[in-house]
Amino acid sequence: MNIWYRDAGRRLSRIRDAESLLESLQALQQRHTDPAYAELFADFENRFRARKQKVVEEWIDLDQELEQLSGELQEAKQLVESWKIKGAAFKVLKAGLRRTYQRGAVALSQLHKSSDDELFHECRKRSKYHLYHIRLLNQVWPTMLTARQSELDELNDYLGDDHDLAVMTQVITGEPDTFGASADVEQLLTLIRQQRHELQTAGLKLADRIFAEKPKAFAHRLKNYWKLWKADRIG
């Protein structure tokens, strides 16, 4: 099932990435509202819109693909609803919880040693997996885990925005026929670098707190929350 969702995401990646570039550019513009940048952003928005339109036009069977995928998603949803957990519920959850938390902590440790784009992307993926586990366990202690969930959402916003800007940089520098190599290009790339520095700094600071515990200790703490929650329900 995981493979199916992954492949479905890849099928839509072309149009999704083209749209996210536009959204990232608009978000960057909101950070730089000085009228001096207005023409710069208007020019690049037109270029990204033209690029997106080209992607749509080249995808001849886009409507058919979306319709087919919609039907497959409904079938997949029904399969998920019929899943049954084999074994004690928290025992099953705990193994995955500890594993995803540990992978997040390892990714963060590697990121502190070498902050390249792939490592930031890896840290983002691991923090998202951890977020999904926290969502599943939210009712065990809503006050505590909702706060953690909010922090993870914020972290994923930082890392997600950074990733989108990394992709934008790759597209701009990798498609000279579309974007050229003018002073305007370098000016936009400078704004991107500045914004990425802010996002990465804020993201790392938050991630250090989220993954501060040892994986074993974190999983044990959540296990205790689970036990108390179960006892309250029985009592």
C-alpha positions as CSV (number, residue, x, y, z in Angstrom):
1,M,0.0,0.0,0.0
2,N,2.8,2.4,0.8
3,I,4.3,1.7,-2.6
4,W,1.0,2.5,-4.3
5,Y,0.7,5.9,-2.6
6,R,4.3,6.7,-3.4
7,D,3.8,5.8,-7.1
8,A,0.6,7.8,-7.2
9,G,2.4,10.8,-5.9
10,R,5.1,10.5,-8.5
11,R,2.5,10.3,-11.3
12,L,1.3,13.8,-10.3
13,S,4.7,15.2,-9.4
14,R,5.2,17.1,-12.7
15,I,2.1,19.3,-12.3
16,R,2.4,19.5,-8.5
17,D,6.0,20.7,-8.7
18,A,5.1,23.3,-11.4
19,E,2.3,24.6,-9.1
20,S,4.4,24.6,-6.0
21,L,7.0,26.8,-7.8
22,L,4.4,29.4,-8.3
23,E,3.3,29.3,-4.7
24,S,6.9,29.5,-3.4
25,L,7.5,32.5,-5.6
26,Q,4.4,34.2,-4.3
27,A,5.4,33.4,-0.7
28,L,8.8,34.9,-1.3
29,Q,7.3,38.0,-2.7
30,Q,5.2,38.4,0.5
31,R,8.5,38.6,2.4
32,H,9.9,41.3,0.1
33,T,7.1,43.9,-0.4
34,D,9.4,46.7,-1.4
35,P,8.1,48.2,-4.7
36,A,11.6,47.9,-6.1
37,Y,11.1,44.1,-6.3
38,A,7.6,44.3,-7.9
39,E,8.8,44.1,-11.5
40,L,11.2,41.3,-10.7
41,F,8.5,39.1,-9.2
42,A,6.0,39.9,-11.9
43,D,8.5,38.8,-14.5
44,F,9.3,35.5,-12.9
45,E,5.7,34.8,-12.1
46,N,4.9,35.1,-15.8
47,R,7.8,32.7,-16.6
48,F,6.7,30.1,-14.0
49,R,3.1,30.4,-15.2
50,A,4.2,29.8,-18.8
51,R,6.3,26.8,-17.6
52,K,3.4,25.3,-15.8
53,Q,1.1,25.8,-18.8
54,K,3.6,24.0,-21.0
55,V,3.7,21.0,-18.5
56,V,-0.1,20.9,-18.6
57,E,-0.2,21.0,-22.4
58,E,2.4,18.3,-22.8
59,W,0.5,16.0,-20.5
60,I,-2.1,15.0,-23.1
61,D,-4.1,12.6,-20.9
62,L,-4.1,14.7,-17.8
63,D,-7.8,14.8,-17.3
64,Q,-8.1,11.0,-17.8
65,E,-5.1,10.4,-15.5
66,L,-6.8,12.5,-12.7
67,E,-10.1,10.7,-13.1
68,Q,-8.4,7.3,-13.0
69,L,-6.4,8.3,-9.9
70,S,-9.5,9.6,-8.1
71,G,-11.2,6.2,-8.5
72,E,-8.1,4.4,-7.4
73,L,-7.9,6.6,-4.3
74,Q,-11.4,5.7,-3.3
75,E,-10.6,2.0,-3.6
76,A,-7.4,2.5,-1.6
77,K,-9.4,4.3,1.1
78,Q,-11.8,1.4,1.4
79,L,-8.9,-1.0,1.8
80,V,-7.4,1.1,4.6
81,E,-10.7,1.2,6.5
82,S,-10.7,-2.7,6.5
83,W,-7.2,-3.1,7.9
84,K,-6.9,-5.1,11.1
85,I,-4.0,-4.8,13.6
86,K,-2.4,-8.1,14.5
87,G,-1.2,-8.1,18.1
88,A,-1.5,-5.7,21.0
89,A,-2.2,-2.2,19.5
90,F,0.4,-0.2,21.3
91,K,3.1,-2.9,20.9
92,V,2.6,-2.5,17.1
93,L,2.6,1.3,17.3
94,K,5.5,1.5,19.7
95,A,7.9,-0.3,17.3
96,G,7.1,2.1,14.4
97,L,7.0,5.1,16.7
98,R,10.5,4.4,18.0
99,R,11.8,3.6,14.6
100,T,10.5,6.8,12.9
101,Y,11.6,9.0,15.9
102,Q,15.1,7.4,15.8
103,R,15.4,8.0,12.0
104,G,14.4,11.6,12.5
105,A,17.0,12.1,15.2
106,V,19.7,10.4,13.0
107,A,18.7,12.6,10.0
108,L,19.0,15.7,12.3
109,S,22.4,14.7,13.5
110,Q,23.7,14.2,10.0
111,L,22.2,17.6,9.0
112,H,24.2,19.3,11.7
113,K,27.4,17.8,10.2
114,S,26.7,18.6,6.6
115,S,23.8,20.8,5.7
116,D,23.2,20.0,2.0
117,D,19.8,20.0,0.3
118,E,19.3,16.2,0.3
119,L,19.9,16.0,4.1
120,F,17.4,18.8,4.7
121,H,14.9,16.9,2.5
122,E,15.6,13.7,4.4
123,C,15.0,15.4,7.8
124,R,11.8,16.7,6.4
125,K,10.6,13.3,5.4
126,R,11.5,11.8,8.8
127,S,9.7,14.5,10.7
128,K,6.6,14.0,8.6
129,Y,6.5,10.3,9.4
130,H,6.9,11.1,13.1
131,L,4.1,13.6,12.8
132,Y,1.8,10.9,11.4
133,H,2.5,8.8,14.4
134,I,1.7,11.6,16.8
135,R,-1.6,12.2,15.0
136,L,-2.5,8.6,15.5
137,L,-1.8,8.8,19.2
138,N,-3.3,12.3,19.8
139,Q,-6.2,11.1,22.0
140,V,-3.9,9.4,24.5
141,W,-3.1,12.9,25.9
142,P,-4.6,15.6,23.6
143,T,-3.1,18.6,25.5
144,M,0.4,17.3,25.4
145,L,0.4,15.7,21.9
146,T,-1.6,18.4,20.2
147,A,1.2,20.8,21.2
148,R,3.8,18.4,19.8
149,Q,1.8,18.0,16.7
150,S,1.7,21.8,16.2
151,E,5.5,22.0,16.6
152,L,5.9,19.3,14.0
153,D,3.5,21.0,11.7
154,E,5.6,24.2,12.0
155,L,8.9,22.3,11.5
156,N,7.5,20.7,8.3
157,D,6.4,24.1,7.1
158,Y,10.0,25.4,7.6
159,L,11.6,22.4,5.9
160,G,8.9,22.2,3.2
161,D,9.3,25.8,2.2
162,D,13.0,25.4,2.2
163,H,12.7,22.3,-0.1
164,D,10.5,24.2,-2.5
165,L,13.0,27.0,-2.7
166,A,15.8,24.5,-3.3
167,V,13.8,23.0,-6.2
168,M,13.2,26.6,-7.5
169,T,16.9,27.2,-7.5
170,Q,17.5,24.0,-9.4
171,V,14.9,24.8,-12.0
172,I,16.2,28.4,-12.5
173,T,19.8,27.3,-12.9
174,G,19.0,24.2,-14.9
175,E,16.7,25.8,-17.5
176,P,18.7,28.6,-19.0
177,D,16.4,28.7,-22.1
178,T,13.6,29.7,-19.8
179,F,15.3,31.8,-17.2
180,G,18.6,32.9,-18.8
181,A,21.5,34.2,-16.7
182,S,20.6,37.9,-16.3
183,A,21.2,40.2,-13.4
184,D,17.5,39.6,-12.5
185,V,18.1,35.9,-12.2
186,E,21.0,36.5,-9.8
187,Q,18.9,39.0,-7.8
188,L,16.2,36.4,-7.3
189,L,18.7,33.7,-6.4
190,T,20.1,36.0,-3.8
191,L,16.7,36.5,-2.2
192,I,16.1,32.8,-2.3
193,R,19.4,32.1,-0.5
194,Q,18.6,34.7,2.2
195,Q,15.1,33.2,2.7
196,R,16.5,29.6,2.9
197,H,19.0,30.6,5.5
198,E,16.2,32.0,7.7
199,L,14.1,28.9,7.2
200,Q,16.9,26.5,7.9
201,T,18.0,28.3,11.0
202,A,14.5,28.3,12.4
203,G,13.9,24.7,11.4
204,L,17.1,23.4,13.0
205,K,16.3,25.2,16.2
206,L,12.9,23.6,16.4
207,A,14.0,20.2,15.3
208,D,16.7,20.1,18.1
209,R,13.9,20.4,20.6
210,I,11.6,18.0,19.0
211,F,14.2,15.2,18.8
212,A,16.0,16.1,22.1
213,E,15.1,12.8,23.8
214,K,16.7,9.4,23.2
215,P,14.5,7.2,21.1
216,K,14.1,4.6,23.7
217,A,13.1,7.1,26.4
218,F,10.6,8.8,24.0
219,A,8.9,5.6,23.1
220,H,8.8,4.6,26.8
221,R,7.2,7.9,27.7
222,L,4.5,7.5,25.1
223,K,3.9,3.9,26.3
224,N,3.2,5.3,29.8
225,Y,0.8,7.8,28.4
226,W,-1.0,5.0,26.6
227,K,-1.3,2.9,29.7
228,L,-2.8,5.8,31.7
229,W,-5.2,6.5,28.9
230,K,-6.3,2.9,28.7
231,A,-6.7,2.7,32.5
232,D,-8.9,5.8,32.5
233,R,-11.1,4.3,29.8
234,I,-11.5,1.0,31.7
235,G,-12.1,2.8,35.0
